[in-house]
Amino acid sequence: MKRWTRRRLPALLLLVCLALPVHAQDVSRDWLTLAASLQPGTRIELDLADGTHVDGTVLGHQGDVFVFSPRTRLPVPPWRIAYSEIRSLDVKTAGDGLKPGTKVLIGIAAGAGVALLLGVIAVASLAD
């Protein structure tokens, strides 16, 4: 009996504890609190429950849905998303990365600098 108590009883108790149903947390209430604190015009990144990742601008909230305008190449109407569909919400600050045009100009300047350096080296090698 001691052997059973020492070995099998703790394993049985652990099994029973793990088998008990766990109550799911209502995450939509948490997202409602966060989204209600965001001002219209705030830039955000959303990860949705279906795996969609989208950047956009907050337009507001209406009852149990979050309204925002996704940032896309072609204009689309505002999205209305239930708070229960939101998996992650990240507020973007003003200095998050470079614009595409700035990246292109940096690449052109770097290429021109390398070409100029190679030209100077070629001229210096011919002068010798």
N, C-alpha and C positions, 0 to 999 in steps of 0.2 A: 504494500500500500504506500509506503514511503517513496519507493521508487516511482510509482505512478504519479504521486503528488508532486514530486520534485521535477519531473521531466515533462509529463504530458499536460498537467494542469496549466502551467504558464503558456504553453503552446496553444491550448484550447482557449484560454482567455484572450490571447492575442488574435486568434482567428475570429472569435466572436466580436471583438472590438473593430476589426477591419471590415467585417461583414455588415455592420450596422449601416443603414443608409445615411448619407451625408446630405444635409440640406444645402442646396445651391444658393449662392449669394446673388442677390438681385443687383447686377452691375449697372443696369439702366439707371438706377437712382443715382449712382456715383457720377455717371456721365452727364446726367441732367444737371447736377450741381456744378460741375466744371463748365459745361457749355453755357449755362445761364450766366456765369461770371465773365464770359468772353464778350467783348465789345464788337459790334458790327464793323467789318473791315479788317478784322484780325486774320492774318495768314496762318493756316493750319495744315497739318498732314493727318490724314485719316487712314486707319487700317480697319476694314470692315470684316465681319464674321465670315463672309464668303471668299475672303482672300484678296479683295480689291484694295489697292493702295492708291490714294489720290491726294493731290495738293489742291488747295482752294482757299476761298475767302468766306468768312462767316457773314451770313446775312441776318441771322437771328434764330429764334426758336418759337415754335407754335405748339403749345400744349406738350404732347409727348413725341414730337418730331423735331429734328435739328435741320435747319435750312441753311445751305451754303452753296456757293457757286464754285464748281470745279474749274481748275485752271487747265484748259485744253487748247490745242492749236485752233480748233474750230469752235465757235460759240455754241454752248448748249444751255438749255433752261436750268434753273436752280434745282438742286437735288433736295428732296425731303427724306431724311433717314431717321428711322426709329432709333431711340437711344439703345435699345437692346441689340441692335445690329453693330454697334460700335465696339471694336476690340481694343483700339488704341487711338488716342488723340494727342497730337504733339503741336504745341504752339511754336511757330517759326518767328525768330527775331529778324530785325531789318537787315543785319549783316550776314545772312546765311548764304555764303558762296558768291561766286562771280556770275555776271550775266553772260549769256553765250557770245555776244558781240565783244565783250572784254576778253574772253578766252581766245577768240579768233585774232584779235589785235596783238595779244601777247605772243601767240604762235607765229604771226607774220614778223613781228619784231625780232624774235629769237632766230628765225630763219634768215632774216636780213643780216643780223649780227654775225651768224656763222659764215654766210657767204662773203661778207666784208672781211672777216678774219682770214678766210682761205685766200681771198684775193691779195691781201697784204702779204701773206706768207709766200704766195706765188711770185709776186713782184720782188720780194726780198731775195728769193732763191735765184731769180733770173739776173739780179744785179751782181751777184757774186761771180 
